[in-house]
Amino acid sequence: MFFPVLITLLTFISMEGAAWVIHKYIMHGFMWRWHESHHVHHKNVFEKNDLFSVGFGLFATILIVVGDLNPNLSFLFWMGIGVTLYGICYFLFHDVIVHRRIKIKFKSKNAYLNKITKAHYVHHEVHTKKGARYFGFLFAK
Protein backbone atom coordinates (compact mmCIF):
# COMPACT_ATOMS: atom_id res chain seq x y z
CA MET A 1 0.00 0.00 0.00
CA PHE A 2 2.99 2.30 0.49
CA PHE A 3 3.94 2.27 -3.22
CA PRO A 4 0.55 3.50 -4.55
CA VAL A 5 0.40 6.30 -1.95
CA LEU A 6 3.97 7.34 -2.77
CA ILE A 7 3.35 7.37 -6.54
CA THR A 8 0.11 9.32 -6.09
CA LEU A 9 1.74 11.87 -3.77
CA LEU A 10 4.83 12.33 -5.98
CA THR A 11 2.63 12.76 -9.05
CA PHE A 12 0.43 15.30 -7.25
CA ILE A 13 3.50 17.33 -6.20
CA SER A 14 5.08 17.01 -9.67
CA MET A 15 1.90 18.33 -11.25
CA GLU A 16 2.57 21.78 -9.79
CA GLY A 17 5.88 21.91 -11.67
CA ALA A 18 4.25 20.56 -14.82
CA ALA A 19 1.39 23.07 -14.47
CA TRP A 20 3.88 25.93 -14.05
CA VAL A 21 5.79 24.93 -17.21
CA ILE A 22 2.59 24.35 -19.20
CA HIS A 23 1.07 27.62 -18.00
CA LYS A 24 4.16 29.73 -18.72
CA TYR A 25 5.44 28.19 -21.94
CA ILE A 26 2.37 26.66 -23.57
CA MET A 27 -0.64 28.65 -22.34
CA HIS A 28 1.28 31.92 -22.50
CA GLY A 29 3.09 30.65 -25.58
CA PHE A 30 1.81 28.94 -28.69
CA MET A 31 -1.60 28.09 -27.13
CA TRP A 32 -2.34 31.68 -26.11
CA ARG A 33 -5.40 31.70 -28.40
CA TRP A 34 -7.13 29.33 -26.00
CA HIS A 35 -5.75 30.78 -22.77
CA GLU A 36 -6.45 34.41 -23.71
CA SER A 37 -10.14 33.78 -23.02
CA HIS A 38 -9.19 33.42 -19.36
CA HIS A 39 -7.40 36.78 -19.21
CA VAL A 40 -10.23 38.90 -20.60
CA HIS A 41 -13.48 39.78 -18.86
CA HIS A 42 -16.57 38.02 -20.19
CA LYS A 43 -19.96 36.82 -19.03
CA ASN A 44 -19.84 33.39 -20.61
CA VAL A 45 -20.18 30.27 -18.48
CA PHE A 46 -17.36 28.56 -20.37
CA GLU A 47 -14.21 29.86 -22.01
CA LYS A 48 -11.82 28.35 -24.56
CA ASN A 49 -9.29 27.99 -21.75
CA ASP A 50 -11.51 25.24 -20.28
CA LEU A 51 -10.30 22.97 -23.09
CA PHE A 52 -7.03 22.61 -21.18
CA SER A 53 -8.97 20.98 -18.34
CA VAL A 54 -10.54 18.58 -20.81
CA GLY A 55 -7.04 17.69 -22.06
CA PHE A 56 -5.71 17.11 -18.54
CA GLY A 57 -8.79 15.02 -17.76
CA LEU A 58 -8.23 12.87 -20.84
CA PHE A 59 -4.56 12.45 -19.90
CA ALA A 60 -5.50 11.32 -16.36
CA THR A 61 -8.16 8.96 -17.72
CA ILE A 62 -5.70 7.35 -20.14
CA LEU A 63 -3.18 6.83 -17.32
CA ILE A 64 -5.85 5.25 -15.10
CA VAL A 65 -7.25 2.96 -17.82
CA VAL A 66 -3.85 1.80 -19.12
CA GLY A 67 -2.57 1.24 -15.57
CA ASP A 68 -5.69 -0.68 -14.65
CA LEU A 69 -5.65 -2.91 -17.73
CA ASN A 70 -1.94 -3.76 -17.58
CA PRO A 71 -0.61 -5.10 -14.26
CA ASN A 72 2.98 -4.37 -15.36
CA LEU A 73 2.04 -0.69 -15.67
CA SER A 74 -0.05 -0.41 -12.50
CA PHE A 75 1.99 2.64 -11.44
CA LEU A 76 0.28 4.54 -14.27
CA PHE A 77 -3.04 4.01 -12.49
CA TRP A 78 -1.69 5.75 -9.38
CA MET A 79 -0.13 8.50 -11.46
CA GLY A 80 -3.56 9.06 -13.01
CA ILE A 81 -5.04 9.30 -9.52
CA GLY A 82 -2.38 11.90 -8.60
CA VAL A 83 -3.17 13.95 -11.72
CA THR A 84 -6.88 13.69 -10.93
CA LEU A 85 -6.42 14.81 -7.31
CA TYR A 86 -4.34 17.77 -8.50
CA GLY A 87 -7.10 18.63 -10.97
CA ILE A 88 -9.71 18.56 -8.22
CA CYS A 89 -7.61 20.85 -6.00
CA TYR A 90 -6.93 23.13 -8.95
CA PHE A 91 -10.63 23.34 -9.77
CA LEU A 92 -11.62 24.10 -6.18
CA PHE A 93 -8.93 26.74 -5.76
CA HIS A 94 -8.89 28.33 -9.20
CA ASP A 95 -12.46 28.13 -10.42
CA VAL A 96 -14.43 28.10 -7.17
CA ILE A 97 -12.37 30.17 -4.70
CA VAL A 98 -10.39 32.60 -6.89
CA HIS A 99 -12.56 33.23 -9.96
CA ARG A 100 -15.92 32.41 -8.30
CA ARG A 101 -17.16 30.58 -11.38
CA ILE A 102 -19.39 28.63 -9.01
CA LYS A 103 -21.15 31.07 -6.73
CA ILE A 104 -20.63 30.12 -3.11
CA LYS A 105 -19.94 32.30 -0.11
CA PHE A 106 -16.35 31.83 0.89
CA LYS A 107 -14.07 34.08 2.90
CA SER A 108 -10.70 32.65 3.87
CA LYS A 109 -8.76 33.49 6.99
CA ASN A 110 -6.10 30.97 6.01
CA ALA A 111 -2.75 32.70 5.34
CA TYR A 112 -1.61 30.09 2.79
CA LEU A 113 -4.85 30.27 0.80
CA ASN A 114 -4.79 34.07 0.85
CA LYS A 115 -1.17 34.05 -0.36
CA ILE A 116 -1.79 31.82 -3.37
CA THR A 117 -5.00 33.73 -4.16
CA LYS A 118 -3.10 37.03 -4.15
CA ALA A 119 -0.40 35.54 -6.40
CA HIS A 120 -3.07 34.49 -8.88
CA TYR A 121 -4.60 37.96 -8.86
CA VAL A 122 -1.14 39.40 -9.58
CA HIS A 123 -0.91 37.00 -12.52
CA HIS A 124 -4.19 38.38 -13.87
CA GLU A 125 -3.07 42.00 -13.68
CA VAL A 126 -1.59 41.37 -17.14
CA HIS A 127 -4.10 40.72 -19.91
CA THR A 128 -1.57 39.93 -22.62
CA LYS A 129 0.55 36.95 -23.65
CA LYS A 130 3.78 38.44 -22.25
CA GLY A 131 4.63 40.08 -18.94
CA ALA A 132 2.64 37.94 -16.51
CA ARG A 133 4.14 36.63 -13.27
CA TYR A 134 3.32 33.74 -10.93
CA PHE A 135 2.44 30.80 -13.13
CA GLY A 136 1.90 28.23 -10.38
CA PHE A 137 -1.47 27.31 -8.97
CA LEU A 138 -1.20 25.68 -5.57
CA PHE A 139 2.19 26.87 -4.32
CA ALA A 140 3.49 30.44 -4.01
CA LYS A 141 6.72 31.89 -2.66
C-alpha positions in Angstrom: 0.0 0.0 0.0 3.0 2.3 0.5 3.9 2.3 -3.2 0.6 3.5 -4.5 0.4 6.3 -2.0 4.0 7.3 -2.8 3.4 7.4 -6.5 0.1 9.3 -6.1 1.7 11.9 -3.8 4.8 12.3 -6.0 2.6 12.8 -9.0 0.4 15.3 -7.2 3.5 17.3 -6.2 5.1 17.0 -9.7 1.9 18.3 -11.3 2.6 21.8 -9.8 5.9 21.9 -11.7 4.2 20.6 -14.8 1.4 23.1 -14.5 3.9 25.9 -14.0 5.8 24.9 -17.2 2.6 24.4 -19.2 1.1 27.6 -18.0 4.2 29.7 -18.7 5.4 28.2 -21.9 2.4 26.7 -23.6 -0.6 28.6 -22.3 1.3 31.9 -22.5 3.1 30.7 -25.6 1.8 28.9 -28.7 -1.6 28.1 -27.1 -2.3 31.7 -26.1 -5.4 31.7 -28.4 -7.1 29.3 -26.0 -5.7 30.8 -22.8 -6.4 34.4 -23.7 -10.1 33.8 -23.0 -9.2 33.4 -19.4 -7.4 36.8 -19.2 -10.2 38.9 -20.6 -13.5 39.8 -18.9 -16.6 38.0 -20.2 -20.0 36.8 -19.0 -19.8 33.4 -20.6 -20.2 30.3 -18.5 -17.4 28.6 -20.4 -14.2 29.9 -22.0 -11.8 28.4 -24.6 -9.3 28.0 -21.8 -11.5 25.2 -20.3 -10.3 23.0 -23.1 -7.0 22.6 -21.2 -9.0 21.0 -18.3 -10.5 18.6 -20.8 -7.0 17.7 -22.1 -5.7 17.1 -18.5 -8.8 15.0 -17.8 -8.2 12.9 -20.8 -4.6 12.5 -19.9 -5.5 11.3 -16.4 -8.2 9.0 -17.7 -5.7 7.4 -20.1 -3.2 6.8 -17.3 -5.8 5.3 -15.1 -7.2 3.0 -17.8 -3.9 1.8 -19.1 -2.6 1.2 -15.6 -5.7 -0.7 -14.6 -5.6 -2.9 -17.7 -1.9 -3.8 -17.6 -0.6 -5.1 -14.3 3.0 -4.4 -15.4 2.0 -0.7 -15.7 -0.1 -0.4 -12.5 2.0 2.6 -11.4 0.3 4.5 -14.3 -3.0 4.0 -12.5 -1.7 5.7 -9.4 -0.1 8.5 -11.5 -3.6 9.1 -13.0 -5.0 9.3 -9.5 -2.4 11.9 -8.6 -3.2 13.9 -11.7 -6.9 13.7 -10.9 -6.4 14.8 -7.3 -4.3 17.8 -8.5 -7.1 18.6 -11.0 -9.7 18.6 -8.2 -7.6 20.8 -6.0 -6.9 23.1 -8.9 -10.6 23.3 -9.8 -11.6 24.1 -6.2 -8.9 26.7 -5.8 -8.9 28.3 -9.2 -12.5 28.1 -10.4 -14.4 28.1 -7.2 -12.4 30.2 -4.7 -10.4 32.6 -6.9 -12.6 33.2 -10.0 -15.9 32.4 -8.3 -17.2 30.6 -11.4 -19.4 28.6 -9.0 -21.2 31.1 -6.7 -20.6 30.1 -3.1 -19.9 32.3 -0.1 -16.3 31.8 0.9 -14.1 34.1 2.9 -10.7 32.7 3.9 -8.8 33.5 7.0 -6.1 31.0 6.0 -2.7 32.7 5.3 -1.6 30.1 2.8 -4.8 30.3 0.8 -4.8 34.1 0.9 -1.2 34.0 -0.4 -1.8 31.8 -3.4 -5.0 33.7 -4.2 -3.1 37.0 -4.2 -0.4 35.5 -6.4 -3.1 34.5 -8.9 -4.6 38.0 -8.9 -1.1 39.4 -9.6 -0.9 37.0 -12.5 -4.2 38.4 -13.9 -3.1 42.0 -13.7 -1.6 41.4 -17.1 -4.1 40.7 -19.9 -1.6 39.9 -22.6 0.6 36.9 -23.7 3.8 38.4 -22.2 4.6 40.1 -18.9 2.6 37.9 -16.5 4.1 36.6 -13.3 3.3 33.7 -10.9 2.4 30.8 -13.1 1.9 28.2 -10.4 -1.5 27.3 -9.0 -1.2 25.7 -5.6 2.2 26.9 -4.3 3.5 30.4 -4.0 6.7 31.9 -2.7 
